[in-house]
Amino acid sequence: MQKRVVLVTGAARGLGAAIAARFHAAGYAVAIGDIAFDAAHALARDLSADGSSAFALNLDVTSKRAFESARDAILQRWGRIDALINNAGASKVVSVMEITAEQFDQVINVNLRSVLFGCQVFGQHFADAGAGRIVNIASLAGQNGGSATGAHYAAAKGGVITLTKVFARDLGAAGVTVNAISPGPMDLPIVHESVAADKLKAVIANIPAGRLGSADYVADVAVMLAAENAYFANGACWDVNGGLFMR
Ligand SMILES: NC(=O)c1ccc[n+]([C@@H]2O[C@H](COP(=O)([O-])OP(=O)(O)OC[C@H]3O[C@@H](n4cnc5c(N)ncnc54)[C@H](O)[C@@H]3O)[C@@H](O)[C@H]2O)c1
C-alpha cells in the first residue's frame, strides 16, 4: 500500500465517521473499527465501493485481543499502519451518587481501558516500525468534570488525557507521537439524542462561540496530528471547545 493507513475506532457513526471520511479525503486508506459492523461496512462502501481504500472491522475496543486482531487484519490487507485514532466512547447520564459498580466499570472500559489497549497494541507496533501517530479523543468533561455526561465518563476522559502523556513520554524516542483532542459539545446525533431541546438551548447559550462544535473540524485536527511531519507535537491535549474552558 502506497497510501498512509489509519484505523479509526468507533467510526460507524458520529465523530468517528467524520474522522474516517476526512482521513480518506486526505488520501489515507482507512480501517473503520466498530461493534456496529453493518453501519461500519456501509460507511466503508460509501468511501470506497471496491474496498481498496476503506474497509470495516468488527472491533470491540474493550478487548486487547480485538485490537491485536485488528492490527493483524490491517497488516494482512495493506501491509502497513501509520496511525490509530482512539475515538470509540459511550456514556449514559447518571447522577454521581447513583452510579453503580457495573455502570462505572462499563463506562471506564469503553472510554479508558480501550485507550490503554489501543496504545499498548499499536504503540508497540509503531515503536517497532520506528514511526507512528496515535490520537486519543478525550473530552472537555475530562478537564472540567463535565455537566451533562456523568462522573464516570468525565473520570474516564481525564484518564485518557493522562494515559496520552504516559504513552507520549514512553514512545517518543521511538518516533511515535501520542496526542489527545478534547472537544466540547459538538453538533452530532448523540448530543441531540441525549440532551433535551430546552437544555441544549441553555448549553449553547453558555458557549462563547454561540454554537455547537463541528465534527469535521475536530477530524481535521486529528488528520493534522497524524501527519508525517507532526513529530514535534507530542503528549498534548488539543482543546476544541468554543471557548467554554480556557487554561
Ligand atoms: N458528541 C460530542 O459532543 C462529544 C464531545 C466530546 C467528546 N466526544 C467523544 O467523541 C467520541 C465519539 O463520540 P460520538 O459523539 O461520535 O458518539 P456516538 O455514540 O455517536 O458514536 C460512538 C461510536 O462508538 C461505537 N462504540 C461504542 N462502544 C464500542 C466498543 N466497545 N467498541 C467499538 N466501538 C464502540 C458506537 O457503535 C458508535 O459507532 C467519543 O469518544 C466521545 O466521548 C464526543
The ligand as an SDF file (V2000), in Angstrom:
LIG
                    3D

 44 48  0  0  0  0  0  0  0  0999 V2000
  -20.5450   14.2220   20.7950 N   0  0  0  0  0  0  0  0  0  0  0  0
  -19.8600   15.1300   21.4720 C   0  0  0  0  0  0  0  0  0  0  0  0
  -20.2590   16.2950   21.6070 O   0  0  0  0  0  0  0  0  0  0  0  0
  -18.5350   14.7490   22.0920 C   0  0  0  0  0  0  0  0  0  0  0  0
  -17.8520   15.7120   22.8640 C   0  0  0  0  0  0  0  0  0  0  0  0
  -16.6360   15.3700   23.4150 C   0  0  0  0  0  0  0  0  0  0  0  0
  -16.0800   14.1230   23.1810 C   0  0  0  0  0  0  0  0  0  0  0  0
  -16.7700   13.2190   22.4390 N   0  0  0  0  0  0  0  0  0  0  0  0
  -16.1410   11.9120   22.2120 C   0  0  0  0  0  0  0  0  0  0  0  0
  -16.0750   11.6720   20.8110 O   0  0  0  0  0  0  0  0  0  0  0  0
  -16.1090   10.2520   20.5700 C   0  0  0  0  0  0  0  0  0  0  0  0
  -17.2150    9.9420   19.5760 C   0  0  0  0  0  0  0  0  0  0  0  0
  -18.4510   10.4140   20.1020 O   0  0  0  0  0  0  0  0  0  0  0  0
  -19.7800   10.4730   19.2410 P   0  0  0  0  0  0  0  0  0  0  0  0
  -20.4880   11.7060   19.6300 O   0  0  0  0  0  0  0  0  0  0  0  0
  -19.4820   10.2400   17.7980 O   0  0  0  0  0  0  0  0  0  0  0  0
  -20.5620    9.1940   19.8810 O   0  0  0  0  0  0  0  0  0  0  0  0
  -21.5700    8.1440   19.2000 P   0  0  0  0  0  0  0  0  0  0  0  0
  -22.2260    7.4500   20.3450 O   0  0  0  0  0  0  0  0  0  0  0  0
  -22.4270    8.7970   18.1900 O   0  0  0  0  0  0  0  0  0  0  0  0
  -20.6120    7.1260   18.4410 O   0  0  0  0  0  0  0  0  0  0  0  0
  -19.7650    6.2610   19.1490 C   0  0  0  0  0  0  0  0  0  0  0  0
  -19.3730    5.0950   18.2640 C   0  0  0  0  0  0  0  0  0  0  0  0
  -18.5750    4.2140   19.0760 O   0  0  0  0  0  0  0  0  0  0  0  0
  -19.0390    2.8880   18.8880 C   0  0  0  0  0  0  0  0  0  0  0  0
  -18.7490    2.0650   20.0580 N   0  0  0  0  0  0  0  0  0  0  0  0
  -19.3690    2.0640   21.2740 C   0  0  0  0  0  0  0  0  0  0  0  0
  -18.8440    1.1160   22.0610 N   0  0  0  0  0  0  0  0  0  0  0  0
  -17.8730    0.4900   21.3300 C   0  0  0  0  0  0  0  0  0  0  0  0
  -16.9820   -0.5820   21.5880 C   0  0  0  0  0  0  0  0  0  0  0  0
  -16.9930   -1.2440   22.7690 N   0  0  0  0  0  0  0  0  0  0  0  0
  -16.1130   -0.9460   20.6200 N   0  0  0  0  0  0  0  0  0  0  0  0
  -16.0990   -0.3080   19.4280 C   0  0  0  0  0  0  0  0  0  0  0  0
  -16.9230    0.7050   19.1140 N   0  0  0  0  0  0  0  0  0  0  0  0
  -17.8050    1.1010   20.0650 C   0  0  0  0  0  0  0  0  0  0  0  0
  -20.5360    3.0150   18.6310 C   0  0  0  0  0  0  0  0  0  0  0  0
  -21.0590    1.8700   17.9850 O   0  0  0  0  0  0  0  0  0  0  0  0
  -20.5870    4.2950   17.7830 C   0  0  0  0  0  0  0  0  0  0  0  0
  -20.4290    3.9900   16.4050 O   0  0  0  0  0  0  0  0  0  0  0  0
  -16.3100    9.6110   21.9460 C   0  0  0  0  0  0  0  0  0  0  0  0
  -15.0610    9.2290   22.4870 O   0  0  0  0  0  0  0  0  0  0  0  0
  -16.9110   10.7340   22.7700 C   0  0  0  0  0  0  0  0  0  0  0  0
  -16.6940   10.5450   24.1370 O   0  0  0  0  0  0  0  0  0  0  0  0
  -17.9710   13.5000   21.8860 C   0  0  0  0  0  0  0  0  0  0  0  0
  1  2  1  0
  2  3  2  0
  2  4  1  0
  4  5  1  0
  4 44  2  0
  5  6  2  0
  6  7  1  0
  7  8  2  0
  8  9  1  0
  8 44  1  0
  9 10  1  0
  9 42  1  0
 10 11  1  0
 11 12  1  0
 11 40  1  0
 12 13  1  0
 13 14  1  0
 14 15  2  0
 14 16  1  0
 14 17  1  0
 17 18  1  0
 18 19  2  0
 18 20  1  0
 18 21  1  0
 21 22  1  0
 22 23  1  0
 23 24  1  0
 23 38  1  0
 24 25  1  0
 25 26  1  0
 25 36  1  0
 26 27  1  0
 26 35  1  0
 27 28  2  0
 28 29  1  0
 29 30  1  0
 29 35  2  0
 30 31  1  0
 30 32  2  0
 32 33  1  0
 33 34  2  0
 34 35  1  0
 36 37  1  0
 36 38  1  0
 38 39  1  0
 40 41  1  0
 40 42  1  0
 42 43  1  0
M  CHG  2   8   1  16  -1
M  END
$$$$
